[in-house]
Structures are given as structure tokens and as C-alpha cells.
Amino acid sequence: MAISRRTLGLGILGLSATATGAVLYGRSNPLVRGYLGATTKLFGFVGGEKERFLANPDVAAALRRHGGLVLDARRAGSIEMARERPILDQNPQFLWPSSSVLVDLARANGVRIQRDQVILNSPLVVYSWDNIAKGLVTAGLAQADTDVRYRLDLAKLLDAILANKRWSDIGVASLYGNARLLSTDPNRSNSGFMFAGLAANLLAGEVATGATPAAIGAKVETIFARMGYKPSSSGKMFEDYLAGGPGAQPLIVGYENQLVEWVLEDEARWRRLEAAAPSRPVVLYPQPTVFSAHPLLAVDDKAGALIETLMSPDVQQIAWTRHGFRGPLGTSGEAGNALIRDRILPRIDAVTPMPDFRTMLALIDRLAA
């Protein structure tokens, strides 16, 4: 059958329009751009506890593959990125702090958030040593689940600290001086910020609010004052804990994923530490604890593709199996590695919500003063 010139011309025009549309779609769709090898560079700030995750070559490859994304991610404290002008005035396209409370704090400081999504979760825990944990069990402040995992009655421990109890008074005769629990600077680091909120809740007997009596704030202030020096990074505090041992770092506040990530990063190193250390590192889960949710704040529309990529199943799998981050709902993956299986709590039910951001802002301003 003969084809007229008019029909042929219309066909060619249609194919041309389709091809043009496909090219335009490819340029605008992050998934297609990734497969075509085109890239979009995104600039933003992230909390230090996620640096190893983002530096993982498999994560970088997934960002390129799924969304054609290359990140210029710079380290900043979670509190700083939500309110400090020297950071915000750099016009970041995304912010990735470590607490959902900070989404509201960022908005209150004029950050125009296009979209926010919790990507990762990690509960707040206390790291200690087996000889100290066993002493706390004897004193009725903790309960053993396994020989490397414990549940901590944090309210009782805080009361002991406020009462100036000595280590020997709470079952740890080997340590000198008064009992203390160490955390990071709550005005710079999220783990210290969240511990301040958790302590306020426990001392108030409920979720702390602006109406919480001033005495609660004074008690939280006392607990932090007795810590002495407080580092600005949870990563540095964890490294100091492993290097310092029970005498220098008897009880520290950290994230659950820190130990999991450290063990999985170099299993031989972990075995050497356990074999050589006079005491074994252990995890104590406060009862209750708070979840450190990690919401990604898309300030630029282009950062929406970053949220989609980070929520993809393969990236979430890397986050758990290589870095110990639980998923957005706070559930853990399968603990297939024998080195961490007995150390983590598969399910965490004793959780208290954080106070609202205005209450937290008033509290950390008091601690700064």
C-alpha cells in the first residue's frame, strides 16, 4: 500500500515531537538523568554521625544511579544548621540534622523548607563498660539482658547524680569520685540536645513544656555542669570513649548506630579491642529513651530527588547493614552479624517524645548561660 507524502511527513513530525519530549523528560526526571549519566550537584549540611554513611562508595553510586546526584555535603552541628546565620546564609539546598524537633526550629529561623522526610532513625543509648554495668545492676539502677546489653533506669541514675552520690554508692567501687554521665554540648550537638530533653522529661515526670517548673531546668543545668568538658561532636565523644576506657569515660550518651557502625567497619579491630581492653564495651538502653530521627530538609526543589533516592530500598539496606541506622519507623533490620546480634535491642517500646522546640530552645539557652 502506498504511503502519501503528507502521511509520511506527519509521521516524521510525530516521531520528532516524541523524541523531543523524551529528551526533555530525561533532562527533568532524576531517575532517567541518573541512567543517562547526567548529574546534579547538591550543596548542603549534614550531622557528623552521617558522614561515614555518605562517604560509603555504594551510597554515592546509588545517588548517581537513582537520581544522578552528587553531593557537596559539609559537616555542621544539628543545632547550628537549624539556626546559625553563618550556615544558613550560605544558601544550602538541603539540611540533614538529627532530630525532628529541629524541623520546627529551622522554620522558626526563616528556613523555607519545601519538603521534609525522616530518612533514618537511631535511639539514644548510654555506652559503658561491663564492670560498671554490673555494678549498676547490683545497685538496682540497671537490668542485664545479655552480658553486653543492659536496660538502664535513667531517672534513678539522674537522681543519684543530683544527690552527689559517689561511684561506690551506686555499686562501682573501682571508680574515683562522684558518679557522672557525659554527653556532648547541647547547644552544638544533637545527642547532647536530645539528652537534655530526655532528662527534662524524666525529672518532670512527663513531657516537659514551657509550664514545667523552673526547678526542672535548674536540675538539668546541674547535671550538665557536673559533666565538665563537653565535646561538640558525638563522633568525637564515642572515639574518646573507646580510647579512654572506664576510668576516663565511664558512662557516655551516644547513638545506637555508632557502635554497630564501628564494629562492622573493621571487625578485626573490634576483636582486638575486646581482647586487649581490661573491660568490655556495653550498651545500656535508657528506659525510656528518645529516638534520634534524621529528617532531610529539602530547601531547594531539586533536593526532593535526594529524599526519594535515600528512601530507596537498596540505600536503606546499606544504612542498616553497614552503618546501623534503623529505618524511618525506628525498626531494625535482621541482625545477621554475630558481633552485634546480642548488643542491639530488636524492638524498642519504652520511648518518650521530645519536648517541643520552644521548650527545648529555652532549655538549651539556659544551659548555654
Secondary structure as UniProt FT lines:
FT   HELIX           5..28
FT   HELIX           30..36
FT   STRAND          40..46
FT   HELIX           48..50
FT   HELIX           51..55
FT   HELIX           57..67
FT   STRAND          69..75
FT   HELIX           78..83
FT   HELIX           85..88
FT   TURN            89..90
FT   STRAND          94..96
FT   HELIX           101..108
FT   TURN            109..110
FT   STRAND          115..129
FT   HELIX           130..138
FT   TURN            139..140
FT   STRAND          142..144
FT   STRAND          149..152
FT   HELIX           154..162
FT   TURN            163..164
FT   HELIX           167..170
FT   TURN            173..174
FT   TURN            186..188
FT   HELIX           190..204
FT   TURN            210..211
FT   HELIX           214..225
FT   TURN            226..227
FT   HELIX           234..248
FT   STRAND          252..255
FT   HELIX           256..265
FT   HELIX           267..276
FT   STRAND          281..286
FT   STRAND          291..298
FT   HELIX           301..303
FT   HELIX           304..310
FT   HELIX           313..323
FT   TURN            328..329
FT   HELIX           338..341
FT   TURN            342..343
FT   HELIX           357..368
//
